[in-house]
Amino acid sequence: MENTESRNFRPIGNKLLVWYKQNARDLPFRQTKDPYKIWICEIIFQQTRISQGLGHYNNFIRRFPDVKTLAEAEENEVLLYWKGLGYYSRAINIHKASLQIINDYNGSFPDQYDDILQLKGVGKYTAAAVSSICFGGKMPAVDGNFYRVLSRIFADDFDISGSGAFSYFSELAHLILPENVGDFNQAMMDLGSEVCKPKNPLCSECPVNEDCLAFSLNKVSEFPVKTKKVKASDLHLQYYFVHRNGQFLVQQRKDDFIWKKLFEFPPAIPDELLPFIKSVKKVHHKLTHKNLSIEIFNVEVDSEEVWKAFVADHDYLITSVEGSHEMSFPKPLENYIQSYDHAYRIL
Protein backbone atom coordinates (compact mmCIF):
# COMPACT_ATOMS: atom_id res chain seq x y z
CA MET A 1 0.00 0.00 0.00
CA GLU A 2 2.95 2.33 0.58
CA ASN A 3 3.48 2.77 -3.19
CA THR A 4 -0.06 4.03 -3.73
CA GLU A 5 -0.17 7.11 -1.53
CA SER A 6 1.37 9.55 -4.03
CA ARG A 7 -1.08 8.67 -6.82
CA ASN A 8 -4.67 9.81 -7.32
CA PHE A 9 -7.00 6.81 -7.48
CA ARG A 10 -10.21 8.78 -7.01
CA PRO A 11 -11.16 8.47 -10.72
CA ILE A 12 -11.64 4.73 -10.19
CA GLY A 13 -14.41 5.36 -7.69
CA ASN A 14 -16.03 7.90 -10.01
CA LYS A 15 -15.97 5.41 -12.89
CA LEU A 16 -17.79 2.94 -10.68
CA LEU A 17 -20.49 5.52 -9.94
CA VAL A 18 -21.05 6.13 -13.64
CA TRP A 19 -21.22 2.39 -14.28
CA TYR A 20 -23.60 1.88 -11.34
CA LYS A 21 -25.94 4.61 -12.55
CA GLN A 22 -26.33 2.74 -15.83
CA ASN A 23 -26.22 -0.84 -14.57
CA ALA A 24 -27.63 -0.91 -11.02
CA ARG A 25 -29.79 -3.95 -10.37
CA ASP A 26 -33.47 -3.18 -9.93
CA LEU A 27 -34.03 -4.40 -6.37
CA PRO A 28 -36.98 -3.50 -4.11
CA PHE A 29 -34.82 -2.21 -1.28
CA ARG A 30 -33.16 0.24 -3.67
CA GLN A 31 -36.44 2.09 -4.08
CA THR A 32 -36.19 3.38 -0.51
CA LYS A 33 -33.89 5.22 1.87
CA ASP A 34 -35.72 3.80 4.89
CA PRO A 35 -32.87 2.74 7.22
CA TYR A 36 -35.02 0.00 8.74
CA LYS A 37 -35.54 -1.70 5.37
CA ILE A 38 -31.91 -1.22 4.33
CA TRP A 39 -30.80 -2.73 7.66
CA ILE A 40 -33.05 -5.77 7.25
CA CYS A 41 -31.88 -6.36 3.68
CA GLU A 42 -28.21 -6.06 4.67
CA ILE A 43 -28.65 -8.61 7.45
CA ILE A 44 -30.55 -11.05 5.23
CA PHE A 45 -28.17 -10.85 2.28
CA GLN A 46 -25.02 -11.24 4.36
CA GLN A 47 -25.42 -15.02 4.18
CA THR A 48 -27.99 -15.42 1.42
CA ARG A 49 -27.80 -14.74 -2.31
CA ILE A 50 -30.22 -12.06 -3.47
CA SER A 51 -31.92 -14.47 -5.90
CA GLN A 52 -32.59 -16.87 -3.03
CA GLY A 53 -33.47 -14.38 -0.33
CA LEU A 54 -35.62 -11.82 -2.12
CA GLY A 55 -38.88 -13.62 -1.41
CA HIS A 56 -37.93 -13.99 2.26
CA TYR A 57 -37.08 -10.26 2.44
CA ASN A 58 -40.43 -9.27 0.91
CA ASN A 59 -42.38 -11.57 3.26
CA PHE A 60 -40.47 -10.29 6.29
CA ILE A 61 -41.08 -6.64 5.40
CA ARG A 62 -44.76 -7.27 4.73
CA ARG A 63 -45.18 -8.75 8.21
CA PHE A 64 -42.79 -6.36 9.99
CA PRO A 65 -42.91 -3.11 7.97
CA ASP A 66 -41.21 -0.99 10.64
CA VAL A 67 -39.19 -1.10 13.84
CA LYS A 68 -42.25 -0.78 16.09
CA THR A 69 -44.00 -3.78 14.51
CA LEU A 70 -40.85 -5.88 14.81
CA ALA A 71 -40.24 -4.89 18.43
CA GLU A 72 -43.82 -5.70 19.43
CA ALA A 73 -43.70 -9.18 17.86
CA GLU A 74 -42.87 -12.34 19.79
CA GLU A 75 -39.40 -13.70 19.18
CA ASN A 76 -40.80 -17.04 17.98
CA GLU A 77 -42.82 -15.30 15.28
CA VAL A 78 -39.71 -13.45 14.09
CA LEU A 79 -37.92 -16.80 13.91
CA LEU A 80 -40.84 -18.23 11.96
CA TYR A 81 -40.59 -15.49 9.32
CA TRP A 82 -36.83 -16.11 9.15
CA LYS A 83 -37.51 -19.74 8.26
CA GLY A 84 -35.44 -20.90 5.31
CA LEU A 85 -32.73 -18.25 5.71
CA GLY A 86 -30.59 -20.14 8.23
CA TYR A 87 -28.18 -18.54 10.72
CA TYR A 88 -31.14 -17.95 13.05
CA SER A 89 -29.08 -15.95 15.52
CA ARG A 90 -29.44 -13.10 13.02
CA ALA A 91 -33.20 -13.10 13.55
CA ILE A 92 -32.79 -13.13 17.33
CA ASN A 93 -30.35 -10.21 17.10
CA ILE A 94 -32.53 -8.03 14.87
CA HIS A 95 -35.42 -8.53 17.27
CA LYS A 96 -33.22 -7.44 20.18
CA ALA A 97 -31.90 -4.53 18.13
CA SER A 98 -35.45 -3.37 17.39
CA LEU A 99 -36.08 -3.20 21.14
CA GLN A 100 -32.86 -1.18 21.50
CA ILE A 101 -34.10 1.30 18.91
CA ILE A 102 -37.43 1.65 20.71
CA ASN A 103 -35.87 2.01 24.16
CA ASP A 104 -32.65 3.94 23.43
CA TYR A 105 -33.58 6.03 20.38
CA ASN A 106 -37.31 6.65 20.95
CA GLY A 107 -38.19 4.40 18.04
CA SER A 108 -36.18 6.35 15.46
CA PHE A 109 -33.40 4.51 13.66
CA PRO A 110 -30.04 6.04 14.72
CA ASP A 111 -28.41 8.09 11.97
CA GLN A 112 -24.79 8.00 13.12
CA TYR A 113 -22.36 5.22 12.20
CA ASP A 114 -21.15 4.72 15.79
CA ASP A 115 -24.72 4.48 17.11
CA ILE A 116 -25.79 2.02 14.41
CA LEU A 117 -22.75 -0.07 15.31
CA GLN A 118 -24.07 -0.40 18.87
CA LEU A 119 -27.18 -2.26 17.71
CA LYS A 120 -27.24 -5.97 18.51
CA GLY A 121 -25.82 -8.06 15.67
CA VAL A 122 -24.66 -5.07 13.61
CA GLY A 123 -21.04 -5.08 12.48
CA LYS A 124 -18.89 -2.50 10.74
CA TYR A 125 -20.05 -3.53 7.26
CA THR A 126 -23.76 -3.19 8.02
CA ALA A 127 -23.29 0.05 9.96
CA ALA A 128 -21.33 1.52 7.05
CA ALA A 129 -23.91 0.38 4.49
CA VAL A 130 -26.91 1.81 6.38
CA SER A 131 -25.21 5.08 7.34
CA SER A 132 -23.88 5.71 3.82
CA ILE A 133 -27.02 4.75 1.90
CA CYS A 134 -29.53 6.42 4.21
CA PHE A 135 -27.69 9.25 5.97
CA GLY A 136 -24.78 10.26 3.70
CA GLY A 137 -22.15 8.56 5.86
CA LYS A 138 -18.62 8.30 4.51
CA MET A 139 -17.58 4.79 5.57
CA PRO A 140 -16.87 2.10 2.94
CA ALA A 141 -18.98 -1.03 3.55
CA VAL A 142 -16.06 -3.45 3.35
CA ASP A 143 -17.04 -7.08 2.77
CA GLY A 144 -15.95 -9.97 0.56
CA ASN A 145 -16.76 -8.00 -2.58
CA PHE A 146 -14.44 -5.20 -1.47
CA TYR A 147 -11.66 -7.67 -0.66
CA ARG A 148 -11.91 -9.27 -4.08
CA VAL A 149 -12.28 -6.09 -6.17
CA LEU A 150 -9.62 -4.09 -4.34
CA SER A 151 -7.08 -6.91 -4.16
CA ARG A 152 -7.40 -7.27 -7.95
CA ILE A 153 -7.33 -3.54 -8.74
CA PHE A 154 -4.14 -3.11 -6.72
CA ALA A 155 -2.79 -6.67 -7.27
CA ASP A 156 -2.47 -6.72 -3.49
CA ASP A 157 -1.54 -10.03 -1.86
CA PHE A 158 -2.64 -9.12 1.67
CA ASP A 159 -4.22 -12.27 3.12
CA ILE A 160 -7.96 -11.57 3.37
CA SER A 161 -8.36 -14.25 6.05
CA GLY A 162 -5.99 -12.40 8.39
CA SER A 163 -7.27 -10.46 11.39
CA GLY A 164 -6.14 -7.13 9.94
CA ALA A 165 -7.87 -7.55 6.58
CA PHE A 166 -10.84 -5.31 7.35
CA SER A 167 -8.70 -2.35 8.42
CA TYR A 168 -6.23 -2.87 5.58
CA PHE A 169 -8.85 -2.96 2.82
CA SER A 170 -10.78 -0.12 4.42
CA GLU A 171 -7.67 2.03 3.89
CA LEU A 172 -7.43 0.84 0.28
CA ALA A 173 -11.10 1.65 -0.25
CA HIS A 174 -10.56 5.21 0.99
CA LEU A 175 -8.06 5.73 -1.84
CA ILE A 176 -10.81 5.36 -4.46
CA LEU A 177 -13.76 6.60 -2.39
CA PRO A 178 -15.88 9.16 -4.29
CA GLU A 179 -18.18 11.78 -2.74
CA ASN A 180 -21.32 9.64 -2.98
CA VAL A 181 -20.29 6.78 -0.70
CA GLY A 182 -23.77 5.24 -0.52
CA ASP A 183 -23.92 4.58 -4.27
CA PHE A 184 -20.26 3.57 -4.27
CA ASN A 185 -20.90 0.87 -1.66
CA GLN A 186 -23.79 -0.49 -3.72
CA ALA A 187 -21.70 -0.28 -6.90
CA MET A 188 -19.00 -2.40 -5.28
CA MET A 189 -21.63 -4.94 -4.25
CA ASP A 190 -23.01 -5.17 -7.79
CA LEU A 191 -19.55 -5.25 -9.38
CA GLY A 192 -18.42 -8.06 -7.09
CA SER A 193 -21.63 -10.05 -7.59
CA GLU A 194 -22.12 -9.59 -11.34
CA VAL A 195 -18.70 -8.87 -12.88
CA CYS A 196 -15.69 -9.32 -10.59
CA LYS A 197 -16.81 -12.78 -9.54
CA PRO A 198 -14.71 -15.19 -7.45
CA LYS A 199 -14.44 -17.54 -10.43
CA ASN A 200 -14.62 -16.69 -14.13
CA PRO A 201 -14.82 -12.91 -13.67
CA LEU A 202 -16.14 -10.93 -16.64
CA CYS A 203 -13.09 -8.70 -16.95
CA SER A 204 -14.00 -7.52 -20.46
CA GLU A 205 -17.20 -5.99 -19.03
CA CYS A 206 -15.54 -4.36 -16.02
CA PRO A 207 -15.73 -0.54 -15.98
CA VAL A 208 -12.33 -0.28 -14.29
CA ASN A 209 -10.38 -2.99 -16.13
CA GLU A 210 -7.97 -0.33 -17.47
CA ASP A 211 -7.14 0.55 -13.86
CA CYS A 212 -6.88 -3.05 -12.66
CA LEU A 213 -3.27 -4.08 -12.09
CA ALA A 214 -4.12 -7.79 -11.77
CA PHE A 215 -5.88 -7.64 -15.15
CA SER A 216 -2.96 -5.92 -16.82
CA LEU A 217 -0.59 -8.53 -15.38
CA ASN A 218 -2.97 -11.37 -16.40
CA LYS A 219 -3.07 -12.50 -12.76
CA VAL A 220 -6.73 -11.93 -11.85
CA SER A 221 -7.14 -15.57 -10.80
CA GLU A 222 -4.39 -15.14 -8.19
CA PHE A 223 -6.38 -12.61 -6.17
CA PRO A 224 -7.57 -12.32 -3.50
CA VAL A 225 -5.05 -14.27 -1.44
CA LYS A 226 -6.57 -16.45 1.25
CA THR A 227 -4.39 -18.95 3.08
CA LYS A 228 -6.12 -19.57 6.37
CA LYS A 229 -9.00 -22.00 6.41
CA VAL A 230 -10.97 -22.92 9.51
CA LYS A 231 -11.36 -26.67 9.74
CA ALA A 232 -14.88 -27.79 10.52
CA SER A 233 -15.22 -29.88 13.67
CA ASP A 234 -17.37 -33.01 13.88
CA LEU A 235 -20.40 -33.08 16.14
CA HIS A 236 -22.72 -36.03 16.85
CA LEU A 237 -26.34 -35.42 17.90
CA GLN A 238 -29.13 -37.79 18.91
CA TYR A 239 -32.85 -37.10 18.77
CA TYR A 240 -35.92 -39.12 19.62
CA PHE A 241 -39.04 -38.49 17.58
CA VAL A 242 -41.59 -39.52 20.21
CA HIS A 243 -45.05 -39.69 18.65
CA ARG A 244 -48.52 -41.14 18.98
CA ASN A 245 -51.67 -40.74 16.85
CA GLY A 246 -50.23 -37.90 14.74
CA GLN A 247 -48.87 -35.95 17.71
CA PHE A 248 -45.21 -35.65 18.70
CA LEU A 249 -43.06 -33.98 21.34
CA VAL A 250 -40.76 -30.98 20.93
CA GLN A 251 -38.88 -28.43 23.00
CA GLN A 252 -37.24 -25.09 22.28
CA ARG A 253 -33.47 -24.89 22.26
CA LYS A 254 -31.63 -22.38 24.43
CA ASP A 255 -29.43 -19.66 22.92
CA ASP A 256 -26.03 -20.92 24.04
CA PHE A 257 -25.14 -23.19 21.10
CA ILE A 258 -26.03 -23.96 17.49
CA TRP A 259 -29.63 -23.55 16.28
CA LYS A 260 -30.40 -20.93 18.93
CA LYS A 261 -34.05 -20.80 19.98
CA LEU A 262 -35.17 -23.26 17.30
CA PHE A 263 -37.37 -26.21 18.19
CA GLU A 264 -36.10 -29.77 18.40
CA PHE A 265 -37.12 -33.32 19.36
CA PRO A 266 -36.23 -34.76 22.78
CA PRO A 267 -32.48 -35.50 22.96
CA ALA A 268 -33.00 -38.43 25.34
CA ILE A 269 -35.68 -40.83 26.57
CA PRO A 270 -36.04 -43.01 29.69
CA ASP A 271 -35.59 -46.76 29.58
CA GLU A 272 -39.32 -47.46 29.55
CA LEU A 273 -39.59 -45.90 26.08
CA LEU A 274 -36.74 -47.90 24.54
CA PRO A 275 -39.03 -50.82 23.51
CA PHE A 276 -41.05 -48.41 21.36
CA ILE A 277 -38.12 -47.52 19.08
CA LYS A 278 -39.11 -48.68 15.59
CA SER A 279 -36.21 -47.43 13.50
CA VAL A 280 -33.34 -44.97 13.32
CA LYS A 281 -32.37 -42.57 10.56
CA LYS A 282 -28.86 -41.20 10.17
CA VAL A 283 -28.46 -37.74 8.66
CA HIS A 284 -25.38 -35.71 7.79
CA HIS A 285 -25.62 -31.92 7.76
CA LYS A 286 -22.99 -29.20 7.31
CA LEU A 287 -22.87 -25.91 9.16
CA THR A 288 -20.22 -23.25 8.62
CA HIS A 289 -17.74 -24.72 11.10
CA LYS A 290 -19.35 -28.02 12.02
CA ASN A 291 -20.01 -31.34 10.33
CA LEU A 292 -23.09 -32.79 12.01
CA SER A 293 -23.84 -36.47 12.25
CA ILE A 294 -27.41 -36.85 13.49
CA GLU A 295 -29.28 -39.97 14.59
CA ILE A 296 -33.07 -39.62 14.76
CA PHE A 297 -34.86 -42.48 16.49
CA ASN A 298 -38.47 -43.15 15.54
CA VAL A 299 -40.28 -43.77 18.85
CA GLU A 300 -43.87 -44.80 18.19
CA VAL A 301 -45.59 -45.09 21.56
CA ASP A 302 -48.39 -47.66 21.22
CA SER A 303 -49.40 -47.45 24.87
CA GLU A 304 -51.60 -44.53 25.88
CA GLU A 305 -50.63 -45.10 29.51
CA VAL A 306 -46.89 -44.84 28.78
CA TRP A 307 -47.49 -41.79 26.57
CA LYS A 308 -49.48 -39.93 29.24
CA ALA A 309 -46.94 -40.80 31.94
CA PHE A 310 -44.00 -39.59 29.84
CA VAL A 311 -45.76 -36.35 28.90
CA ALA A 312 -46.74 -35.71 32.52
CA ASP A 313 -43.16 -36.17 33.74
CA HIS A 314 -41.53 -33.83 31.21
CA ASP A 315 -41.92 -30.28 29.96
CA TYR A 316 -42.10 -31.16 26.29
CA LEU A 317 -44.67 -29.47 24.07
CA ILE A 318 -47.17 -31.63 22.20
CA THR A 319 -47.66 -30.66 18.59
CA SER A 320 -48.70 -32.03 15.21
CA VAL A 321 -47.38 -31.58 11.69
CA GLU A 322 -49.82 -28.72 11.22
CA GLY A 323 -48.79 -27.17 14.54
CA SER A 324 -45.11 -27.51 13.66
CA HIS A 325 -45.64 -25.09 10.77
CA GLU A 326 -45.87 -22.35 13.39
CA MET A 327 -42.45 -23.27 14.78
CA SER A 328 -38.93 -23.02 13.38
CA PHE A 329 -36.91 -26.25 13.26
CA PRO A 330 -33.36 -26.96 12.09
CA LYS A 331 -33.44 -28.13 8.48
CA PRO A 332 -32.65 -31.83 9.21
CA LEU A 333 -35.52 -32.02 11.73
CA GLU A 334 -37.89 -30.14 9.46
CA ASN A 335 -37.12 -32.66 6.71
CA TYR A 336 -37.81 -35.51 9.12
CA ILE A 337 -41.20 -34.03 10.03
CA GLN A 338 -42.07 -33.77 6.33
CA SER A 339 -41.15 -37.41 5.73
CA TYR A 340 -43.21 -38.43 8.78
CA ASP A 341 -46.16 -36.39 7.48
CA HIS A 342 -45.92 -38.12 4.10
CA ALA A 343 -45.81 -41.57 5.70
CA TYR A 344 -48.64 -40.75 8.13
CA ARG A 345 -50.89 -39.54 5.31
CA ILE A 346 -50.30 -42.76 3.37
CA LEU A 347 -51.37 -44.76 6.41
C-alpha positions in Angstrom: 0.0 0.0 0.0 3.0 2.3 0.6 3.5 2.8 -3.2 -0.1 4.0 -3.7 -0.2 7.1 -1.5 1.4 9.5 -4.0 -1.1 8.7 -6.8 -4.7 9.8 -7.3 -7.0 6.8 -7.5 -10.2 8.8 -7.0 -11.2 8.5 -10.7 -11.6 4.7 -10.2 -14.4 5.4 -7.7 -16.0 7.9 -10.0 -16.0 5.4 -12.9 -17.8 2.9 -10.7 -20.5 5.5 -9.9 -21.1 6.1 -13.6 -21.2 2.4 -14.3 -23.6 1.9 -11.3 -25.9 4.6 -12.5 -26.3 2.7 -15.8 -26.2 -0.8 -14.6 -27.6 -0.9 -11.0 -29.8 -3.9 -10.4 -33.5 -3.2 -9.9 -34.0 -4.4 -6.4 -37.0 -3.5 -4.1 -34.8 -2.2 -1.3 -33.2 0.2 -3.7 -36.4 2.1 -4.1 -36.2 3.4 -0.5 -33.9 5.2 1.9 -35.7 3.8 4.9 -32.9 2.7 7.2 -35.0 0.0 8.7 -35.5 -1.7 5.4 -31.9 -1.2 4.3 -30.8 -2.7 7.7 -33.0 -5.8 7.2 -31.9 -6.4 3.7 -28.2 -6.1 4.7 -28.7 -8.6 7.5 -30.6 -11.0 5.2 -28.2 -10.9 2.3 -25.0 -11.2 4.4 -25.4 -15.0 4.2 -28.0 -15.4 1.4 -27.8 -14.7 -2.3 -30.2 -12.1 -3.5 -31.9 -14.5 -5.9 -32.6 -16.9 -3.0 -33.5 -14.4 -0.3 -35.6 -11.8 -2.1 -38.9 -13.6 -1.4 -37.9 -14.0 2.3 -37.1 -10.3 2.4 -40.4 -9.3 0.9 -42.4 -11.6 3.3 -40.5 -10.3 6.3 -41.1 -6.6 5.4 -44.8 -7.3 4.7 -45.2 -8.8 8.2 -42.8 -6.4 10.0 -42.9 -3.1 8.0 -41.2 -1.0 10.6 -39.2 -1.1 13.8 -42.2 -0.8 16.1 -44.0 -3.8 14.5 -40.9 -5.9 14.8 -40.2 -4.9 18.4 -43.8 -5.7 19.4 -43.7 -9.2 17.9 -42.9 -12.3 19.8 -39.4 -13.7 19.2 -40.8 -17.0 18.0 -42.8 -15.3 15.3 -39.7 -13.5 14.1 -37.9 -16.8 13.9 -40.8 -18.2 12.0 -40.6 -15.5 9.3 -36.8 -16.1 9.2 -37.5 -19.7 8.3 -35.4 -20.9 5.3 -32.7 -18.3 5.7 -30.6 -20.1 8.2 -28.2 -18.5 10.7 -31.1 -17.9 13.0 -29.1 -15.9 15.5 -29.4 -13.1 13.0 -33.2 -13.1 13.6 -32.8 -13.1 17.3 -30.4 -10.2 17.1 -32.5 -8.0 14.9 -35.4 -8.5 17.3 -33.2 -7.4 20.2 -31.9 -4.5 18.1 -35.5 -3.4 17.4 -36.1 -3.2 21.1 -32.9 -1.2 21.5 -34.1 1.3 18.9 -37.4 1.6 20.7 -35.9 2.0 24.2 -32.7 3.9 23.4 -33.6 6.0 20.4 -37.3 6.6 20.9 -38.2 4.4 18.0 -36.2 6.4 15.5 -33.4 4.5 13.7 -30.0 6.0 14.7 -28.4 8.1 12.0 -24.8 8.0 13.1 -22.4 5.2 12.2 -21.2 4.7 15.8 -24.7 4.5 17.1 -25.8 2.0 14.4 -22.7 -0.1 15.3 -24.1 -0.4 18.9 -27.2 -2.3 17.7 -27.2 -6.0 18.5 -25.8 -8.1 15.7 -24.7 -5.1 13.6 -21.0 -5.1 12.5 -18.9 -2.5 10.7 -20.0 -3.5 7.3 -23.8 -3.2 8.0 -23.3 0.1 10.0 -21.3 1.5 7.0 -23.9 0.4 4.5 -26.9 1.8 6.4 -25.2 5.1 7.3 -23.9 5.7 3.8 -27.0 4.8 1.9 -29.5 6.4 4.2 -27.7 9.2 6.0 -24.8 10.3 3.7 -22.2 8.6 5.9 -18.6 8.3 4.5 -17.6 4.8 5.6 -16.9 2.1 2.9 -19.0 -1.0 3.5 -16.1 -3.4 3.3 -17.0 -7.1 2.8 -16.0 -10.0 0.6 -16.8 -8.0 -2.6 -14.4 -5.2 -1.5 -11.7 -7.7 -0.7 -11.9 -9.3 -4.1 -12.3 -6.1 -6.2 -9.6 -4.1 -4.3 -7.1 -6.9 -4.2 -7.4 -7.3 -8.0 -7.3 -3.5 -8.7 -4.1 -3.1 -6.7 -2.8 -6.7 -7.3 -2.5 -6.7 -3.5 -1.5 -10.0 -1.9 -2.6 -9.1 1.7 -4.2 -12.3 3.1 -8.0 -11.6 3.4 -8.4 -14.2 6.1 -6.0 -12.4 8.4 -7.3 -10.5 11.4 -6.1 -7.1 9.9 -7.9 -7.6 6.6 -10.8 -5.3 7.4 -8.7 -2.3 8.4 -6.2 -2.9 5.6 -8.9 -3.0 2.8 -10.8 -0.1 4.4 -7.7 2.0 3.9 -7.4 0.8 0.3 -11.1 1.7 -0.2 -10.6 5.2 1.0 -8.1 5.7 -1.8 -10.8 5.4 -4.5 -13.8 6.6 -2.4 -15.9 9.2 -4.3 -18.2 11.8 -2.7 -21.3 9.6 -3.0 -20.3 6.8 -0.7 -23.8 5.2 -0.5 -23.9 4.6 -4.3 -20.3 3.6 -4.3 -20.9 0.9 -1.7 -23.8 -0.5 -3.7 -21.7 -0.3 -6.9 -19.0 -2.4 -5.3 -21.6 -4.9 -4.2 -23.0 -5.2 -7.8 -19.6 -5.2 -9.4 -18.4 -8.1 -7.1 -21.6 -10.0 -7.6 -22.1 -9.6 -11.3 -18.7 -8.9 -12.9 -15.7 -9.3 -10.6 -16.8 -12.8 -9.5 -14.7 -15.2 -7.5 -14.4 -17.5 -10.4 -14.6 -16.7 -14.1 -14.8 -12.9 -13.7 -16.1 -10.9 -16.6 -13.1 -8.7 -17.0 -14.0 -7.5 -20.5 -17.2 -6.0 -19.0 -15.5 -4.4 -16.0 -15.7 -0.5 -16.0 -12.3 -0.3 -14.3 -10.4 -3.0 -16.1 -8.0 -0.3 -17.5 -7.1 0.5 -13.9 -6.9 -3.1 -12.7 -3.3 -4.1 -12.1 -4.1 -7.8 -11.8 -5.9 -7.6 -15.1 -3.0 -5.9 -16.8 -0.6 -8.5 -15.4 -3.0 -11.4 -16.4 -3.1 -12.5 -12.8 -6.7 -11.9 -11.9 -7.1 -15.6 -10.8 -4.4 -15.1 -8.2 -6.4 -12.6 -6.2 -7.6 -12.3 -3.5 -5.0 -14.3 -1.4 -6.6 -16.4 1.2 -4.4 -18.9 3.1 -6.1 -19.6 6.4 -9.0 -22.0 6.4 -11.0 -22.9 9.5 -11.4 -26.7 9.7 -14.9 -27.8 10.5 -15.2 -29.9 13.7 -17.4 -33.0 13.9 -20.4 -33.1 16.1 -22.7 -36.0 16.8 -26.3 -35.4 17.9 -29.1 -37.8 18.9 -32.9 -37.1 18.8 -35.9 -39.1 19.6 -39.0 -38.5 17.6 -41.6 -39.5 20.2 -45.1 -39.7 18.6 -48.5 -41.1 19.0 -51.7 -40.7 16.8 -50.2 -37.9 14.7 -48.9 -36.0 17.7 -45.2 -35.6 18.7 -43.1 -34.0 21.3 -40.8 -31.0 20.9 -38.9 -28.4 23.0 -37.2 -25.1 22.3 -33.5 -24.9 22.3 -31.6 -22.4 24.4 -29.4 -19.7 22.9 -26.0 -20.9 24.0 -25.1 -23.2 21.1 -26.0 -24.0 17.5 -29.6 -23.5 16.3 -30.4 -20.9 18.9 -34.1 -20.8 20.0 -35.2 -23.3 17.3 -37.4 -26.2 18.2 -36.1 -29.8 18.4 -37.1 -33.3 19.4 -36.2 -34.8 22.8 -32.5 -35.5 23.0 -33.0 -38.4 25.3 -35.7 -40.8 26.6 -36.0 -43.0 29.7 -35.6 -46.8 29.6 -39.3 -47.5 29.6 -39.6 -45.9 26.1 -36.7 -47.9 24.5 -39.0 -50.8 23.5 -41.0 -48.4 21.4 -38.1 -47.5 19.1 -39.1 -48.7 15.6 -36.2 -47.4 13.5 -33.3 -45.0 13.3 -32.4 -42.6 10.6 -28.9 -41.2 10.2 -28.5 -37.7 8.7 -25.4 -35.7 7.8 -25.6 -31.9 7.8 -23.0 -29.2 7.3 -22.9 -25.9 9.2 -20.2 -23.3 8.6 -17.7 -24.7 11.1 -19.3 -28.0 12.0 -20.0 -31.3 10.3 -23.1 -32.8 12.0 -23.8 -36.5 12.2 -27.4 -36.9 13.5 -29.3 -40.0 14.6 -33.1 -39.6 14.8 -34.9 -42.5 16.5 -38.5 -43.1 15.5 -40.3 -43.8 18.8 -43.9 -44.8 18.2 -45.6 -45.1 21.6 -48.4 -47.7 21.2 -49.4 -47.4 24.9 -51.6 -44.5 25.9 -50.6 -45.1 29.5 -46.9 -44.8 28.8 -47.5 -41.8 26.6 -49.5 -39.9 29.2 -46.9 -40.8 31.9 -44.0 -39.6 29.8 -45.8 -36.3 28.9 -46.7 -35.7 32.5 -43.2 -36.2 33.7 -41.5 -33.8 31.2 -41.9 -30.3 30.0 -42.1 -31.2 26.3 -44.7 -29.5 24.1 -47.2 -31.6 22.2 -47.7 -30.7 18.6 -48.7 -32.0 15.2 -47.4 -31.6 11.7 -49.8 -28.7 11.2 -48.8 -27.2 14.5 -45.1 -27.5 13.7 -45.6 -25.1 10.8 -45.9 -22.3 13.4 -42.5 -23.3 14.8 -38.9 -23.0 13.4 -36.9 -26.2 13.3 -33.4 -27.0 12.1 -33.4 -28.1 8.5 -32.7 -31.8 9.2 -35.5 -32.0 11.7 -37.9 -30.1 9.5 -37.1 -32.7 6.7 -37.8 -35.5 9.1 -41.2 -34.0 10.0 -42.1 -33.8 6.3 -41.2 -37.4 5.7 -43.2 -38.4 8.8 -46.2 -36.4 7.5 -45.9 -38.1 4.1 -45.8 -41.6 5.7 -48.6 -40.8 8.1 -50.9 -39.5 5.3 -50.3 -42.8 3.4 -51.4 -44.8 6.4 
